């Protein structure tokens, strides 16, 4: 066995897990394969929404032909943790199923697989999964994991059942990885966790960690994803107010604007409390940018509840939004105890109305950038135009532009010429 490939569904946490898995495989002598049929094919799965699970099943179906030709196919990640032996029964060509709780023993598990064993390993080992490196896929942005799991048990959420209870990475390990990333040329670091604001180690809390990280020489920008409104505090805002390298972007999931739905979701805050956090950010952090997540069609959501969500969106004017209609997730309290009683057509209508409103807000805000010059960290090729490049500015907005050379990994000054609801378009001020 000589080559491997990893296909990743889901969040930045999954992407970084795949980077660490790739590092371990390369340490074992396997080489990453970008195209064609690899000897080992791993799918890193996501269970947060039903759509991601369906995509996994479709991809597994397509891997049968590879397996018939000798490829070892396996699934890791959140769906692996939930479905376990069920995946092996449904897909006879599948050779292994490994959940995040077993990642600390990943190397020895893969040894068993490569020796011909069919393995399901999803037990919780209860210790931090630390590797000596990561085979990073992004040339400009380094993901650095600071915590894992969640203790909130929001009623719609499967994360505590796929990622377990909260575990915190020690401060020295985090700082060491950030320093190594800077030494390797990375300009931006993203601190990752299901709920980064709850991170702690000895006497230190999350705002102490931010303060330590921002003082590491050579960093251009530091971001953190994801925050929970319940744990997002004034101390975090005060560190953000110090400015670069901490960016002014916060991802603060609202989920719903109705207090009734927030209680049913067990979010732990009210609409008023959420708006107070937003006001605090906007008041203290220059050039602040706020993203959010919203679920529509949660059980018992009536039209008035949805209207309250729209009112919050109109008031806050989020800079970006990830929005979805509710789907019951395995093991979650809502799936067990609440009826999925909002009709599908109502969910679709509400989601389209929400997304239409948010597109109007984003377009209006993005148009204020036209004529301005912004710094952009180039992260790759443009999605819509492979001949152009894309990156993000300090507020986390996507900027597309053309350049005569390959500037990936560089920070460029871009004059904004056009604005759409989801991205900006500009030209390089000085290509050098």
C-alpha positions as CSV (number, residue, x, y, z in Angstrom):
1,X,0.0,0.0,0.0
2,X,1.5,3.2,-1.2
3,X,-1.0,6.0,-1.7
4,X,-4.0,7.6,0.2
5,X,-6.6,10.2,-0.3
6,X,-9.0,11.8,2.2
7,X,-12.4,13.3,1.4
8,X,-13.8,15.6,4.1
9,X,-17.3,16.7,4.8
10,X,-18.3,19.3,7.3
11,X,-16.6,22.0,9.4
12,X,-13.1,23.3,9.9
13,X,-12.7,20.9,12.8
14,X,-13.2,18.0,10.4
15,X,-10.8,19.6,7.9
16,X,-8.1,19.9,10.5
17,X,-8.7,16.3,11.7
18,X,-8.1,15.2,8.1
19,X,-4.9,17.2,8.1
20,X,-3.7,15.4,11.2
21,X,-4.7,12.0,9.8
22,X,-2.9,12.8,6.5
23,X,0.3,13.6,8.6
24,X,0.1,10.3,10.4
25,X,-0.3,8.4,7.1
26,X,2.6,10.2,5.5
27,X,4.7,9.3,8.6
28,X,3.8,5.7,7.9
29,X,5.2,6.0,4.4
30,X,2.0,6.6,2.4
31,X,1.9,9.4,-0.2
32,X,-1.1,11.7,-0.8
33,X,-2.7,11.2,-4.1
34,X,-4.6,14.1,-5.7
35,X,-6.2,12.3,-8.6
36,X,-7.0,8.7,-9.5
37,X,-7.6,5.6,-7.4
38,X,-5.6,5.5,-4.1
39,X,-4.7,2.4,-2.2
40,X,-6.4,3.8,0.9
41,X,-9.4,6.1,0.8
42,X,-10.8,7.7,3.9
43,X,-14.0,9.7,4.2
44,X,-14.2,12.1,7.1
45,X,-17.9,12.4,7.8
46,X,-20.3,15.0,9.3
47,X,-23.5,14.4,11.1
48,X,-24.7,17.9,11.9
49,X,-27.2,17.9,9.1
50,X,-29.0,15.2,7.2
51,X,-27.8,16.5,3.9
52,X,-24.2,15.7,4.9
53,X,-25.1,12.2,5.8
54,X,-26.8,11.7,2.4
55,X,-23.7,12.9,0.7
56,X,-21.6,10.4,2.6
57,X,-23.9,7.5,1.6
58,X,-23.8,8.6,-2.1
59,X,-20.0,8.8,-2.0
60,X,-19.7,5.4,-0.3
61,X,-21.9,3.9,-3.1
62,X,-19.5,5.3,-5.7
63,X,-16.4,3.8,-3.9
64,X,-17.6,0.2,-4.5
65,X,-15.8,0.0,-7.9
66,X,-12.5,1.2,-6.2
67,X,-12.9,-1.4,-3.5
68,X,-13.3,-4.1,-6.2
69,X,-10.0,-3.0,-7.6
70,X,-8.2,-3.2,-4.2
71,X,-8.7,0.2,-2.5
72,X,-9.2,0.0,1.2
73,X,-12.2,2.2,2.0
74,X,-13.0,3.6,5.5
75,X,-15.2,6.1,7.3
76,X,-14.0,8.3,10.2
77,X,-15.7,11.2,12.0
78,X,-19.1,12.0,13.4
79,X,-21.3,9.6,11.3
80,X,-18.9,6.8,12.1
81,X,-19.4,7.6,15.8
82,X,-23.2,7.4,15.5
83,X,-23.7,4.6,13.1
84,X,-20.9,2.2,13.9
85,X,-21.6,-1.4,12.8
86,X,-24.6,-0.2,10.8
87,X,-22.3,1.3,8.2
88,X,-20.4,-2.0,7.7
89,X,-23.7,-3.8,7.3
90,X,-25.0,-1.4,4.7
91,X,-21.7,-1.2,2.8
92,X,-20.0,-4.6,2.7
93,X,-17.0,-3.1,0.9
94,X,-16.3,-0.8,3.8
95,X,-13.2,-1.9,5.8
96,X,-13.2,0.4,8.8
97,X,-15.3,2.8,10.9
98,X,-13.5,5.0,13.4
99,X,-15.1,7.7,15.6
100,X,-13.4,10.9,16.9
101,X,-13.3,9.4,20.4
102,X,-10.8,6.7,19.1
103,X,-8.5,9.1,17.2
104,X,-5.8,8.8,19.9
105,X,-5.4,5.1,18.8
106,X,-5.7,5.8,15.1
107,X,-2.3,4.6,14.1
108,X,-2.6,1.2,15.8
109,X,-6.2,0.9,14.4
110,X,-5.0,1.6,10.9
111,X,-2.2,-1.0,11.3
112,X,-4.9,-3.6,12.0
113,X,-6.9,-2.5,8.9
114,X,-3.8,-2.6,6.7
115,X,-3.2,-6.2,7.9
116,X,-6.6,-7.2,6.6
117,X,-8.9,-6.8,9.6
118,X,-12.3,-5.2,9.4
119,X,-12.6,-2.8,12.3
120,X,-15.2,-0.7,14.1
121,X,-13.7,1.5,16.8
122,X,-15.9,4.2,18.4
123,X,-15.1,4.0,22.1
124,X,-14.3,7.2,24.1
125,X,-10.7,7.2,25.2
126,X,-11.1,10.4,27.2
127,X,-7.7,11.9,26.3
128,X,-6.6,14.6,24.0
129,X,-5.5,13.6,20.5
130,X,-2.2,15.2,20.0
131,X,-0.1,14.7,16.9
132,X,3.4,16.0,16.2
133,X,2.2,17.8,13.0
134,X,-0.4,18.2,10.4
135,X,-0.3,17.9,6.6
136,X,-2.0,21.3,6.0
137,X,-4.0,21.6,2.8
138,X,-4.3,25.4,3.0
139,X,-1.2,27.4,2.1
140,X,-2.2,30.6,3.9
141,X,-4.4,29.6,6.9
142,X,-3.4,27.2,9.6
143,X,-6.1,25.6,11.7
144,X,-5.2,25.1,15.4
145,X,-7.5,23.0,17.5
146,X,-7.9,24.3,21.1
147,X,-10.8,22.3,22.5
148,X,-13.1,19.4,21.5
149,X,-16.7,18.5,22.3
150,X,-19.6,20.4,23.9
151,X,-21.3,20.4,27.3
152,X,-24.3,22.5,26.2
153,X,-26.6,19.7,25.0
154,X,-28.8,22.1,22.8
155,X,-31.8,20.0,22.1
156,X,-31.3,20.0,18.3
157,X,-27.6,19.2,18.4
158,X,-25.8,15.9,17.9
159,X,-22.3,17.2,18.7
160,X,-22.1,15.9,22.3
161,X,-22.9,12.5,21.0
162,X,-20.4,12.6,18.2
163,X,-17.6,14.6,19.7
164,X,-18.2,13.9,23.4
165,X,-17.9,16.2,26.4
166,X,-15.6,19.2,26.4
167,X,-11.9,18.6,26.5
168,X,-9.4,21.4,26.5
169,X,-5.9,21.4,24.9
170,X,-3.2,22.7,27.2
171,X,-2.0,26.3,26.6
172,X,1.7,25.4,25.9
173,X,0.7,22.9,23.2
174,X,-1.5,25.5,21.5
175,X,1.2,28.2,21.6
176,X,3.8,25.8,20.3
177,X,1.6,24.8,17.3
178,X,0.9,28.5,16.5
179,X,4.6,29.3,16.6
180,X,5.4,26.3,14.3
181,X,2.7,27.5,11.9
182,X,4.2,31.0,11.8
183,X,7.7,29.5,11.2
184,X,6.3,27.5,8.3
185,X,5.0,30.8,6.7
186,X,1.4,30.8,7.6
187,X,0.0,34.4,7.9
188,X,-3.3,33.5,9.6
189,X,-4.3,31.1,12.4
190,X,-7.8,30.0,13.1
191,X,-8.4,28.7,16.6
192,X,-11.0,25.9,16.4
193,X,-13.5,24.3,18.8
194,X,-17.1,23.5,19.0
195,X,-17.3,26.2,21.7
196,X,-14.0,28.1,21.8
197,X,-15.2,30.6,24.5
198,X,-15.4,27.8,27.1
199,X,-11.7,26.9,26.7
200,X,-9.8,26.8,30.0
201,X,-6.5,25.5,31.3
202,X,-5.3,25.9,34.9
203,X,-5.9,29.6,35.8
204,X,-6.3,30.6,32.1
205,X,-9.5,31.3,30.2
206,X,-10.1,31.9,26.6
207,X,-9.4,35.7,26.6
208,X,-6.0,34.9,28.2
209,X,-5.3,32.5,25.4
210,X,-6.2,35.2,22.8
211,X,-3.8,37.6,24.5
212,X,-1.0,35.1,24.5
213,X,-1.5,34.1,20.8
214,X,-1.8,37.7,19.5
215,X,1.7,38.5,20.9
216,X,3.4,35.7,18.8
217,X,5.7,37.6,16.3
218,X,4.9,37.1,12.6
219,X,1.2,36.6,12.8
220,X,-0.9,38.7,10.5
221,X,-4.4,37.6,11.6
222,X,-6.0,35.4,14.3
223,X,-9.6,34.2,14.1
224,X,-11.6,31.9,16.3
225,X,-14.5,29.7,15.5
226,X,-17.1,29.0,16.9
227,X,-18.4,31.1,19.8
228,X,-21.5,30.4,21.9
229,X,-23.4,33.5,22.9
230,X,-23.8,32.2,26.5
231,X,-20.0,32.1,27.0
232,X,-19.1,35.1,25.0
233,X,-17.9,37.7,27.5
234,X,-16.8,41.3,27.8
235,X,-13.2,40.1,28.4
236,X,-13.1,38.6,24.9
237,X,-14.5,41.8,23.4
238,X,-11.8,43.8,25.2
239,X,-9.0,41.7,23.8
240,X,-10.6,42.0,20.3
241,X,-10.7,45.7,20.8
242,X,-6.9,45.8,20.9
243,X,-7.0,45.2,17.1
244,X,-4.6,43.2,14.9
245,X,-3.6,40.5,14.8
246,X,-7.0,39.6,16.4
247,X,-9.5,40.2,13.7
248,X,-12.8,42.0,14.3
249,X,-14.9,39.1,13.0
250,X,-17.1,37.0,15.4
251,X,-19.2,34.1,14.5
252,X,-22.0,34.2,17.0
253,X,-24.8,31.7,16.3
254,X,-28.3,33.1,17.0
255,X,-30.2,29.9,15.9
256,X,-33.6,31.6,16.6
257,X,-34.9,35.0,17.4
258,X,-37.9,33.8,19.5
259,X,-37.5,33.4,23.2
260,X,-39.9,30.5,23.1
261,X,-37.8,28.6,20.5
262,X,-34.6,29.5,22.2
263,X,-35.9,27.9,25.4
264,X,-37.0,24.8,23.5
265,X,-33.6,24.7,21.9
266,X,-32.0,25.0,25.4
267,X,-29.7,27.7,24.2
268,X,-29.4,29.5,27.6
269,X,-29.9,33.1,26.5
270,X,-32.8,35.3,25.4
271,X,-33.2,37.5,22.4
272,X,-32.5,40.5,24.5
273,X,-29.3,39.0,25.9
274,X,-28.1,38.1,22.4
275,X,-28.7,41.7,21.2
276,X,-26.8,43.0,24.2
277,X,-23.8,40.9,23.2
278,X,-24.0,42.3,19.6
279,X,-24.3,45.8,20.9
280,X,-21.2,45.3,23.1
281,X,-19.2,44.1,20.1
282,X,-20.3,46.9,17.8
283,X,-19.6,49.5,20.5
284,X,-16.1,48.4,21.4
285,X,-14.6,46.7,18.3
286,X,-13.7,48.9,15.4
287,X,-14.9,47.6,12.0
288,X,-16.7,44.7,13.7
289,X,-18.1,42.0,11.5
290,X,-20.6,39.4,12.8
291,X,-21.7,36.1,11.3
292,X,-24.3,33.7,12.6
293,X,-26.2,30.5,12.2
294,X,-30.0,30.2,12.1
295,X,-32.3,27.2,12.0
296,X,-35.9,27.6,10.7
297,X,-38.8,25.2,11.2
298,X,-37.7,24.0,14.7
299,X,-40.6,22.0,16.4
300,X,-43.4,24.3,17.6
301,X,-42.1,27.2,15.6
302,X,-45.1,29.3,14.7
303,X,-45.3,32.2,12.2
304,X,-44.9,34.7,15.0
305,X,-41.7,33.0,16.2
306,X,-40.2,33.1,12.7
307,X,-41.2,36.8,12.3
308,X,-39.2,37.5,15.5
309,X,-36.2,35.8,14.0
310,X,-36.5,38.1,10.9
311,X,-36.8,41.1,13.2
312,X,-33.5,40.2,14.9
313,X,-31.8,39.7,11.5
314,X,-33.1,43.1,10.4
315,X,-31.9,44.8,13.6
316,X,-28.4,43.1,13.7
317,X,-27.7,43.1,10.0
318,X,-25.3,40.2,10.1
319,X,-22.3,40.3,7.8
320,X,-22.8,36.6,6.8
321,X,-25.1,33.8,7.7
322,X,-25.4,30.0,7.5
323,X,-29.1,29.1,7.5
324,X,-30.8,25.7,7.4
325,X,-34.2,24.2,8.0
326,X,-34.5,21.9,10.9
327,X,-33.9,18.1,10.5
328,X,-34.0,15.7,13.5
329,X,-30.6,14.4,14.5
330,X,-30.0,11.0,16.1
331,X,-29.8,10.9,19.9
332,X,-30.7,14.6,20.3
333,X,-33.4,15.6,22.8
334,X,-35.5,17.2,20.1
335,X,-35.5,14.1,18.0
336,X,-36.6,12.0,20.9
337,X,-39.1,14.3,22.6
338,X,-40.4,16.8,20.1
339,X,-42.6,16.1,17.0
340,X,-41.1,17.4,13.7
341,X,-44.4,19.3,13.3
342,X,-43.5,22.2,10.9
343,X,-44.5,21.1,7.4
344,X,-41.7,20.8,4.9
345,X,-43.2,23.3,2.6
346,X,-43.4,25.8,5.5
347,X,-39.8,25.2,6.3
348,X,-38.7,25.8,2.7
349,X,-40.7,29.0,2.5
350,X,-39.3,30.4,5.7
351,X,-35.8,29.5,4.7
352,X,-36.1,31.1,1.3
353,X,-37.6,34.3,3.0
354,X,-34.7,34.4,5.5
355,X,-32.1,33.9,2.9
356,X,-33.6,36.5,0.6
357,X,-33.6,39.0,3.5
358,X,-30.0,38.2,4.4
359,X,-28.9,38.5,0.7
360,X,-30.4,42.0,0.6
361,X,-28.5,43.0,3.9
362,X,-25.2,41.6,2.7
363,X,-25.5,43.2,-0.7
364,X,-26.2,46.6,0.9
365,X,-23.3,46.2,3.3
366,X,-20.9,44.9,0.7
367,X,-21.6,47.8,-1.6
368,X,-20.1,50.2,1.0
369,X,-16.7,48.6,0.2
370,X,-16.8,49.7,-3.5
371,X,-14.0,52.2,-4.1
372,X,-12.2,51.3,-0.9
373,X,-8.8,49.5,-0.7
374,X,-8.6,46.5,1.6
375,X,-5.9,44.0,2.6
376,X,-6.7,40.5,1.4
377,X,-5.0,37.3,2.4
378,X,-4.9,35.2,-0.7
379,X,-6.2,31.7,0.1
380,X,-6.6,30.0,-3.4
381,X,-8.1,30.1,-6.8
382,X,-11.5,31.7,-7.3
383,X,-14.4,29.3,-7.1
384,X,-16.2,30.8,-10.2
385,X,-13.1,31.7,-12.2
386,X,-10.2,29.3,-12.0
387,X,-8.0,31.9,-13.8
388,X,-8.6,34.4,-10.9
389,X,-7.7,34.3,-7.2
390,X,-9.7,34.7,-4.0
391,X,-9.0,35.5,-0.4
392,X,-10.6,37.2,2.6
393,X,-10.2,40.6,4.2
394,X,-10.0,41.3,7.9
395,X,-13.8,41.2,8.2
396,X,-13.9,37.7,6.7
397,X,-15.4,38.9,3.4
398,X,-14.6,36.9,0.2
399,X,-12.7,39.0,-2.3
400,X,-12.0,37.8,-5.9
401,X,-9.4,39.4,-8.1
402,X,-7.0,38.8,-11.0
403,X,-3.2,38.7,-10.7
404,X,-0.5,38.1,-13.3
405,X,1.4,35.8,-10.8
406,X,0.4,33.3,-8.2
407,X,0.0,35.3,-4.9
408,X,-1.5,32.5,-2.8
409,X,-0.3,32.9,0.8
410,X,0.4,36.6,0.3
411,X,-1.4,39.7,1.7
412,X,-2.3,42.1,-1.1
413,X,-3.9,45.5,-1.3
414,X,-7.1,45.1,-3.4
415,X,-9.2,48.0,-4.6
416,X,-12.9,46.9,-4.6
417,X,-14.7,47.5,-7.9
418,X,-17.8,45.4,-7.6
419,X,-20.0,44.0,-4.8
420,X,-22.4,41.0,-4.8
421,X,-24.3,39.6,-1.8
422,X,-21.7,36.9,-1.1
423,X,-18.4,38.4,-2.3
424,X,-16.5,41.4,-3.5
425,X,-14.5,41.8,-6.7
426,X,-11.4,44.0,-7.1
427,X,-8.0,44.6,-8.6
428,X,-4.5,44.5,-7.2
429,X,-3.3,48.0,-6.3
430,X,0.4,47.1,-6.8
431,X,1.5,43.6,-8.0
432,X,5.1,44.4,-7.2
